Structures are given as C-alpha cells and as structure tokens.
Amino acid sequence: MIEKLESLNCEFTQVDISSKPEYVEGLDLIFPYLFLSGVPACGIEGLESIADQLPKQMKKMTVTERIEDLLKKETILFMKGSPDSPQCGFSSRICAILKQYDGLKFDHFNIFEDNELREALKKYSNWPTYPQLYHKGKLIGGIDIVQELHEEKELEDALGIN
C-alpha cells in the first residue's frame, strides 16, 4: 500500500476514523479509503486509476516546480527572514530600499524555511547569494544591483512602477 501512495508523488493526511466516526457515518466503505476534498474517491485498489485525476495542489511538486510557482508572483523577494524581521544586513538593506517605493507590493520567501529550495534557487538563477529580487519571473538581482538601480533611478522601471 505504501508503495502505491508514494508512486503517486502526493502528500497525504492520515485520519484515525475510530476517533472521528462522524466522518464516515452512513458510508459503506472498506478502509483504507481515499477522500478528495472531503468526498470519498476510492479504496486502496483504485489509487492508480485516479492518479491523473488528483487535483494539482495535492500532487507533490518538485523543487523546480515550487520555484516556478513562486516566480508567478508579480514581485517576490527571496530573503533571510521577512521584511518585518530581516535576519541579515543585506536583506534588511534591500527591504529598506523597497519600502521607499509607495504602493510597491511584493511577496517574500524566507529561505531559512526551506533548505532544499534555498540551494536549488541558487542553481536555478545562477546567482549564489541572497537576497534575490524577481519581478514577473525575471531576476532583477541581489542587494548590489538593486542598490545601484535605486541610486540610478532605474529601479522603478525594473519593477514596473511609474
């Protein structure tokens, strides 16, 4: 059974139904059983047949897919810590620069929360250090480039703010 679940490359949550009989009350099911969004989907014997029907958000993404998903954000800063609590001087400096632009909204990703992504992004971007600022999926740069663009009054153009 475990091999079948692992072969689907999905993330699962296990619920002990003996402690929550109301979850399955009135259902004629033989367990284990797979539920998708709270609806009975199939027994263990049917897992392989529904693998392609699983919602995308249930399928475990590769690290490259997770990076590309994050890069779909309009503007995202991969940094150490968060804008409210940067955990290194470079991250603090880049946040201070970005906060000077009224109306600029940017997402952030704390690279300390995901070592696999932190290491993969360095290779993906061919940029070995953090922070890394992206706009519309394109790498703008690290603190040195962002600082230079800011000083040259070119950061607004790079981030599409006018």
Secondary structure per residue as TSV (DSSP state, phi and psi in degrees):
chain	resnum	aa	ss	phi	psi
A	1	M	-	360.0	-44.7
A	2	I	H	-60.0	-42.1
A	3	E	H	-60.6	-39.6
A	4	K	H	-63.3	-43.1
A	5	L	H	-65.5	-44.8
A	6	E	H	-65.1	-33.9
A	7	S	H	-67.5	-18.9
A	8	L	T	-80.1	-12.4
A	9	N	T	55.6	45.8
A	10	C	B	-118.7	164.1
A	11	E	-	-104.5	135.9
A	12	F	-	-126.7	155.3
A	13	T	-	-117.6	137.2
A	14	Q	-	-102.7	135.7
A	15	V	-	-124.2	128.3
A	16	D	-	-81.8	104.3
A	17	I	T	-70.9	-16.2
A	18	S	T	-67.4	-25.4
A	19	S	T	-91.5	-11.3
A	20	K	-	-135.3	63.7
A	21	P	G	-61.8	-22.3
A	22	E	G	-65.4	-21.2
A	23	Y	G	-64.0	-32.3
A	24	V	T	-122.8	10.3
A	25	E	T	-57.1	127.9
A	26	G	T	84.5	-2.1
A	27	L	-	-98.6	136.4
A	28	D	-	-97.0	84.0
A	29	L	-	-125.4	147.6
A	30	I	-	-105.4	129.3
A	31	F	S	-98.8	151.0
A	32	P	S	-73.8	154.6
A	33	Y	E	-142.3	143.6
A	34	L	E	-99.0	129.6
A	35	F	E	-112.3	135.5
A	36	L	E	-114.8	119.9
A	37	S	T	52.4	40.5
A	38	G	T	80.7	3.1
A	39	V	E	-112.4	132.2
A	40	P	E	-57.3	130.2
A	41	A	E	-112.1	-50.0
A	42	C	E	-172.1	161.6
A	43	G	E	-82.2	178.0
A	44	I	G	-58.5	-33.3
A	45	E	G	-69.8	-16.9
A	46	G	G	-100.1	2.9
A	47	L	H	-58.3	-46.9
A	48	E	H	-62.5	-34.7
A	49	S	H	-73.2	-21.7
A	50	I	H	-104.8	4.3
A	51	A	G	-53.3	-42.0
A	52	D	G	-72.4	-15.8
A	53	Q	G	-91.4	-7.9
A	54	L	S	-63.3	137.9
A	55	P	-	-59.4	144.5
A	56	K	G	-54.1	-39.6
A	57	Q	G	-67.2	-16.3
A	58	M	G	-86.3	-24.6
A	59	K	B	-75.0	135.8
A	60	K	-	-71.0	125.8
A	61	M	-	-87.0	147.9
A	62	T	-	-70.9	166.0
A	63	V	H	-64.1	-36.0
A	64	T	H	-66.1	-40.9
A	65	E	H	-63.8	-37.6
A	66	R	H	-66.6	-40.5
A	67	I	H	-61.7	-49.7
A	68	E	H	-63.2	-33.2
A	69	D	H	-66.4	-42.3
A	70	L	H	-65.8	-34.8
A	71	L	T	-72.4	-6.1
A	72	K	T	-74.7	-13.9
A	73	K	S	-65.4	147.5
A	74	E	S	-54.0	-55.9
A	75	T	E	-138.4	128.3
A	76	I	E	-137.5	140.1
A	77	L	E	-114.6	118.0
A	78	F	E	-89.2	118.1
A	79	M	E	-145.1	172.1
A	80	K	S	-93.4	110.7
A	81	G	E	94.7	-148.5
A	82	S	E	-133.9	164.9
A	83	P	T	-57.5	-32.4
A	84	D	T	-81.8	-18.7
A	85	S	E	-147.2	67.9
A	86	P	E	-63.1	145.7
A	87	Q	S	-111.8	19.4
A	88	C	S	-159.3	161.4
A	89	G	H	-63.8	-38.5
A	90	F	H	-66.5	-41.6
A	91	S	H	-64.9	-38.2
A	92	S	H	-63.6	-43.5
A	93	R	H	-64.9	-43.5
A	94	I	H	-67.4	-37.2
A	95	C	H	-64.9	-40.4
A	96	A	H	-61.7	-39.2
A	97	I	H	-65.3	-49.7
A	98	L	H	-63.3	-33.7
A	99	K	T	-69.3	-15.0
A	100	Q	T	-74.3	-14.1
A	101	Y	S	-97.2	101.2
A	102	D	T	-57.2	134.2
A	103	G	T	85.3	-8.9
A	104	L	-	-74.5	119.2
A	105	K	-	-108.3	131.2
A	106	F	-	-140.9	145.1
A	107	D	E	-88.5	164.7
A	108	H	E	-138.5	159.5
A	109	F	E	-135.6	122.2
A	110	N	E	-80.4	107.9
A	111	I	G	-66.9	-16.8
A	112	F	G	-71.5	-14.9
A	113	E	G	-86.4	-9.3
A	114	D	-	-151.3	93.1
A	115	N	H	-62.5	-38.7
A	116	E	H	-61.4	-46.2
A	117	L	H	-67.1	-40.2
A	118	R	H	-56.9	-46.3
A	119	E	H	-72.4	-39.5
A	120	A	H	-67.6	-36.2
A	121	L	H	-65.6	-34.1
A	122	K	H	-59.0	-41.8
A	123	K	H	-74.2	-41.8
A	124	Y	H	-58.8	-43.6
A	125	S	H	-91.2	-12.9
A	126	N	T	57.1	38.2
A	127	W	-	-132.3	112.5
A	128	P	-	-80.9	-8.7
A	129	T	S	-124.6	168.8
A	130	Y	S	-124.0	148.9
A	131	P	-	-79.4	162.8
A	132	Q	E	-131.5	126.8
A	133	L	E	-107.6	130.6
A	134	Y	E	-123.3	145.7
A	135	H	E	-133.3	124.5
A	136	K	T	50.9	43.2
A	137	G	T	80.8	-3.1
A	138	K	E	-106.2	133.8
A	139	L	E	-69.3	122.1
A	140	I	E	-82.6	-47.9
A	141	G	E	148.8	-170.7
A	142	G	S	-96.3	-164.0
A	143	I	H	-60.0	-41.3
A	144	D	H	-62.4	-46.0
A	145	I	H	-69.9	-42.4
A	146	V	H	-62.2	-42.0
A	147	Q	H	-60.7	-46.0
A	148	E	H	-63.4	-45.5
A	149	L	H	-60.8	-39.6
A	150	H	H	-63.7	-47.4
A	151	E	H	-65.8	-32.7
A	152	E	T	-86.8	4.4
A	153	K	T	61.5	32.2
A	154	E	-	-110.7	-4.5
A	155	L	H	-68.1	-36.2
A	156	E	H	-58.0	-43.6
A	157	D	H	-65.1	-43.0
A	158	A	H	-62.1	-31.3
A	159	L	T	-99.7	3.1
A	160	G	T	68.3	30.3
A	161	I	-	-107.9	128.2
A	162	N	-	-145.3	360.0
